[in-house]
Amino acid sequence: MNIEQEKLLPTSSFLLHIDLQWFADENDPDAPGKTIEATETKLRKLREEGQVAKSQELTGAIGLFLVALTILILAPSILRTCMEMIRFFFMRAVELDPTKDGIIAGVFLRYFARIIWPILLIAVISAIVTNLAQIGGWLFSTKPITPDFSKALPKFGQYFKKIFSVEGLFNLGKSLAKIVIIGAVAYGFIRADINKLLNLQKADPYTGLTLVAGIAIKMILVVAAVLIVISIADFFFQRHRFRERHKMTPRELKEELKQQQSDPMIQSRIRSRFRDLLRQNIAVAVPQADVVVTNPTHFAIALRYDAGTMDGPMVVAKGADEMSARIRSIAQENGVPLVENKPLARALYAETNVGEIVPYLHWNAVALVLKQVWTLNENRRRKMAA
C-alpha cells in the first residue's frame, strides 16, 4: 500500500493500527534462535535479580495441608479456649459496657491470639521452608520490587499470547483440575454423611459443631494432599519453562564470553609475568633439590627431602616440555642429579603440585631414587677423599 492509498483510508483505520512490538516477548521460550542452555553466569545473574524457578502452588498446597493438620491436632484446645471466652463474656454481659470498657477488646484479643498464634506460626514456617527448598537456599533481592517505568505501557498482545501458550493452557488445565478435585471430594464426604447432616436439626449444638467441623477438616486435608501431588508436577513444569524461557542465542553466548574474557593484550602480559615468576622460583628451588626425576624429555620433577623437618619428600619444582628443559638445565648447572624414571615422572607430574608432599603411594619408588642418589653421592665423596 503506497502513501496515496493510505491517505484515502478513513481515519478510524489508523486508530485501529496496533504496533506489532506489543506482541513481542523478549523472554518467549519458543522464540527462534534460543537453542543454547543458559550458562552458570546467566543463571547466577538471574538469581541475583530474584528470578528463580519455583511453584507458588506447591507453597500454598503444603501450607494448606500443614495448617489443616495443625487445626485438627489443636481442635480440642481451640474449642476449650472458645468456650472459655464465650463463658467469660456471657457471665459479664450485664457488667461491661462495650462503648466504655476497654477491657473487652483486650480480653478478646488475648483469647484470639491464643487460638491463632500456633496456626500462624505453622503457616509462616511452612511458607519459608517450602520457598527455601525450591530456590535452593536463602535469597534476598530488591530487584523484583524496583519500579520499572518502561513497563508502564501494557503490551496487550502478550496477554493473548500467554493465554494460548503452553504455559497458559497448563495453568488452565491445572485450575480446572483443582475445581473438579474440590467438587468431587466435597461431594464424596457430604454424600457419605448425608444422613447425619439431615438429622442435625434434632442434635444438640455440640454434636452439630463437631460433625460439620470434622467433615470440613477431613475435606481440607484430602484436597490439600491431592493438591500437593498436582503442585509437584507444577514445580517441575515451572523449572522446565524457566530453563526454556532463559535459553540463549549464539550471539548472546558470544557476548557473554567477551565480557568474561579480558583484553588479549592484558592476558598476554599476565601470562608473561607468570612465566617470569615461575622461572625465578625454579632458579631458586631447583638448586636446593636432592634429585630431579625426568621422563627424560617431557617431564621433570625436582624433589627435596629433609628427614628432620619434612614429613616426606616434597615437590619443589615441576614442568613439562620447555619448562622441563629449563629445570634439567638448572639442575645440571648446580650439580643436582638427574634420574630417569618415566612412570614415576608421569605420576608425580599428574598427581602433585609444587610445595606438596609426594603421595604415600609413591614413597617406595621415590625412596629407591633417593637411595640411588645418596649412594652415588657417597661414592663420589669417597673417590674425592681417596
N, C-alpha and C positions, 0 to 999 in steps of 0.2 A: 504494500500500500504506500503510495507516494504522498508528498506533503499536500498536494492539491486535493487528493481524495480524503485525507484526514480533515481538511477544513470543511468538507461537505458533510461530515458526520455530525449528528446532534451533540449538543454539549453534554447531555446525560451520559453518552458513551465514554467520555473522558472521566466522568465521575466514577464509572464502574471499572476503570482501569486499576489493576492491583499489581504492585511491584512483585515480581517473581522472587525477589530476595526474601520476602516474608515467608516463603515456603522452604527456605534453606535452613538446614540444621547442621551446624558445624560438628556436632557430636553424633551424627547419624551413623549407626553401626553398619548400615547397609550401603554407605556411600562408596562409590568406586575408588579404587586405589588403596584403600586401607586394608592391607593384606599382611602386615607385619605386627607380631605381638608387641605390646608395649614393653619397653625396656625397664630395667630396675630404676634407672634415673627418672623416667617419666612417672612410674608408679610412686616413687618417693615424693616427687613434687605434688602429685595429686593428693597423696596422704597429708602432706603439709598444708594443703589448701582445704582439707576436710572432706575430700572426695574419696569415699571408700565403698566397697560393696557390702551392703547389709540389707536385711529384710525387716521392715517395721512390723510386718505381720507376725514374724516369729517372736519379736519382743512382746507384742500385745497378747499373743496366744499363751505364752509361758506366764506372763504376768497375770492373765485372767485365771489360769489354772491354779497358780500358787495362792492367789487371793481367795479364790473359792475354797481351796483346801484349808486355808487358814480360818475362814469363817466357819467351815464345818467343824474343825477341831475346837474352836473357841466358842461355838454356839451356846453351850450351857452357861459359860461365863458371861457372854453378851446378854443372854436372857436374864440372868440374875441381876446384872447391872441395870438393865432396862426396868425390871420390876422394882428394884430399889429406888430408882429415880422417880418412877410413877408414884410409888408409895410416899416418897418424900413430899412431892408437890400436892398430892391429894390430902395428906394429913395437915398441910399448912395452907390449904386453899382459902380458908376464911381469915387467915392471919396476915398473909402477904398481899401487898398491892403491887402489881406488875409495873404501874406507872411511877411508883415512888421507891420501891425497894430494889436497889441494885443487886442484892444478893441472889435474886432469881436468875439473872443472866450468868453470874459467876458460877452458881451451882450447876446450871445446865451445861456450861462449857466444860466443867470438870468431869461430869458424867460422860459427856460426848467424847472428850479426849481419852478417857479410859476405854471406851468402846472402839474408837477409831485408830488409836496410835499403833497397835500391832499390825493392823491391816495396811496402813500407810507405809509402815516400815518394810513389810514384806514386798509391797508393790515397788518401792523405791529401790531396794536391794536387787530385786528381780530385774528391773529395767537396766540398772547399772551393769550388773554381771552379764546379762544377755548381750548388751551392746559391746562390752569389752571383749567378750568371747568371739563375737562376729568380726570385729575390726582388728583383733589381734593385739590388744593392749591399749593403754591409756592414750588418748588423742585429744589435744586441745587446740582449736584453731578458730580465729575470729573471721576468717575469710568468708565462710558461708553467710555471715550476717553483715558483711561490709556492704554499704549501699553501692549499687552499680546502676548509674543513671542511663547507661547505654541500653539497658533492658526496659526502659520506661515505655518505649514504643512496642506494643504487642505484635508478635509475629503470628497472625491469625492462622496462617497455613500450617504451622506446626501443630496446632491443636487438632486439626482434621487429620493430619498425617499420623499423629500419635494414636488417635482413636482406631485407625485401621492398620496400625503397625502390629508386629508380632507381640510387642510388649503390651499394647493396648488390648489386643484380643486375649492375651493371657490374663490380664487383670480383670477383664470382663468375665471370662470363664471362672476365675477364682471367686469373684463376687457372687456369681450365680450359684457356684458350688456351696458357698457359705450359707446363702439363703436356703438352699434345699436341705442342707445338713441341719440347720437350726430348726427348720419347719418339721423335718422328719423326726428329730429327737424329741421335740416338744409334743408332737402327735403321739409318738410311741409311749412316752411317760404318762401323758394325760389319759390315753386310752387304757393303759394298764391299771390306773387307779380311778377310773371314771365313776365306779360305783361308790367309792369312798367320798369322792368330791360331791356327788349328788346328795349324799346323806349328811353333808356338813351342816345343813340347817337344823339338824337335830343334835349336833355335837356341841360341846362346850367350847369357849374361845381358845383355851389352851390346846385342845385336840386339833381344832381347825388350823391354828397357827403352826403347830409342829408338822401337820400333814402337808400344808401348802409350802412351808419353808423347806421341808425335806425333798419334795418333788422339785422345787426350784433349784436347790443346790446340786442335786444329782444331775439335773439337766445341764447346768452350767459346767459341771466337771466333765461330763461326757462330750459336750460341744467343744470345750477347751482342748480336751485330749485329741479330738479329731482335727481341730484347727491347727494344733501343733504339727501334726503329720503333714497337713497342707502347707504350713509355713516352712517346713524343712525343704519341701520341693521348691517353694518360692525363693528361699535363700540361695539354693544352687542355681536357680534361674537368674536371679539378680547378679550373682557372681559371673555367670556366663555372659549376660548382657553388658556388664561393666567391662569385661575384657574385650568384647566385640566393639563397644562404643569407643574405647580408647586405643584401638589399634592405630598403627602409624603407617603413613605412606613412605615410600623410599626417600622422598625429598625431606620429610620430617626427620627420619632417621639420620640422613646425611647432615642436616643442620645440627642435630644434637651431637653427633660425633665431632663436628667442627668446634662446637662450644666446649666440649670436654678436652679437646686437644689444644695445647698451646701452640704458639708460633713455631714453625720448623727451625728457625734460627736459634730461638731460645732453647729448644730441645737439643740442638746440636751442641750448644755451649755447655749445657748441663752434662751431657754425655762426655764431652771432652774434659770437663773439670773432674768428673767422677773417675775417668781413666787416669788422670794425673794423680789424684789422691790414692788410687789403688796402687799405682806404681810406687809412690812414696812409701806406702805401707809395706809393699813387697820388699823394697830395698832395705827396710829396717828389720822385717820379720824373718826373711829367708836366711840371712847370715846367722841368726840365733837358733836355727833349726838343727836337729840332730841328724835328720835324713830327709831326702826328697824322693818320694815314691813316684815312678813315672810309668807311662803306658807303652812305649817310651816317648812318643812324639805328641800325642793328642792331649794327654792329661799329665799334670804334675801337682803333687800334694806335698807340702812341706810339713813335717811333724816334729814336735819337740816334747820331751818328757823329762820331768824332774821328780824323782820319787819322793823327795821331801816336801814338795809344795803342790804337786798335782795329783788329782785322783786317777789320772790315766793319761795316755798320750793325747796331745792336743794338736788340732789342725791350726797352724799359724798362717798358712797361705795356700791358695789353690788356684788353678787356672786351666784353661783349655786353649789349644792351638797357639795363637800368638802370645797369650799370657803364659802358657806353659813353657814356651821357648824362653821367655823373659825370666821365669823362675829358675829354669835349668842353668841359664847363663849366669845369674847372680850366685847360684849355689856353686858352680864351678869356680867362679872368681874368688869365693870365700872359703873354698875347701870343704863344702858340705857334701857328704857322699850322695851319689845318685844310685838308687836301687830300682831295677826294672821288675815290676810285678803287675802285669796287666789286669788280672781280676781284682786285685786289691785297689789299684789306682781307680778303676772304674767305679767300684763300690764306694770308696771314700768320697769321690767327687760327687756322686749322686745322692749320698745319704748324709753328708755332713756340711756344715758351714764353717767359715773362718771363726776361730775362737771357741769352737765346741770340742768336747772330749770325744774321741773315737768311740763308736758304739761297741758295747761289750762283745757283740757277735764277732767283731774283727780283731779283738785283742790278741788272740793267739797268732794270727798272721802278722800283726804289727810287732809283736814280741819277737818273732823269728827274724824280722827285718832289722829291728834294733839290736838284737843279739849279734847278727851278722856284721852290722856296722861297728859295734863295740869291739868285736873280735878283730876286725880289720884295723881299727884304731890302736888296739893294744899291740898287735903285731908290728904296726908302723913305729910305735914308740920304742919297742924292744930293739928294732933294727937301728933306730937312730941312737939308742943308748949304747949298742954294741959298736 
